[in-house]
Amino acid sequence: MNKKVIVSLATSVALLASPFVNKTEAAQVSQPTVKVQCQTGQVVVPKEVSKQLEQGTINLQWVLKNYGWTVQKPVQSAPSTKPAPETKPVPETKPAPETKPAQPAPSTKPAPETTAPAPSKPAQPTAGLSAFEQQVVDLTNNERQKAGLPALKADTQLSSVARKKSEDMLAKNYFSHTSPTYGSPFDMMKKFGITYRTAGENIAKGQRTPAEVVKAWMESPGHRANILNKDYTHIGVGYVANGNIWTQMFIGK
């Protein structure tokens, strides 16, 4: 019997018991009574209680407990009222222990969205990229996927150029797309043998994590346009921990 049934049964018994606080008071109530057959004799109960006994909302044990029984031999003939099924009632003073709810099946947990940010440490980063650089690639591709764009392929050679750009900004203490050493990003790519049909660059400084820097870029219209440019096919990322200097280079082949 589960908890809901036990509680329901206890409630119905309490409602019936309230007019008959004890046997003395019950005898003073003027109402029709009936005899109910039991193994040790007969018990006289109010007709209303007999109906509840037939309906199964109370049991014979409860009736005997509250009304007792007469000292006489059981009668041979069956009583006019139907005896309650002889089921083992749950003792009112000792309710069944509550069972712990079953754990939800694994299927109830929603599957992680494919557009969720990549783990902080990719299991298999692209060769030549650090963990942070790989995360920037993954987060960038997540944003492109949300926009219905194909993912960019991480380019090891382009990432090497992007890393040199970050290192140059640290060494020469500047923050600009134009390098005093290499010139514009496009001049720099050509200088290191990068060929492209179209190209672009994003830079940032001070953001401590890949999530922070990609969020900052996505909140800037110009940087966001580079990340979501449908003409780009490859990406390179260069990160220098000293000063948290980030460079993204994009090309379309």
Disulfide bonds with the S-S distance in Angstrom:
none
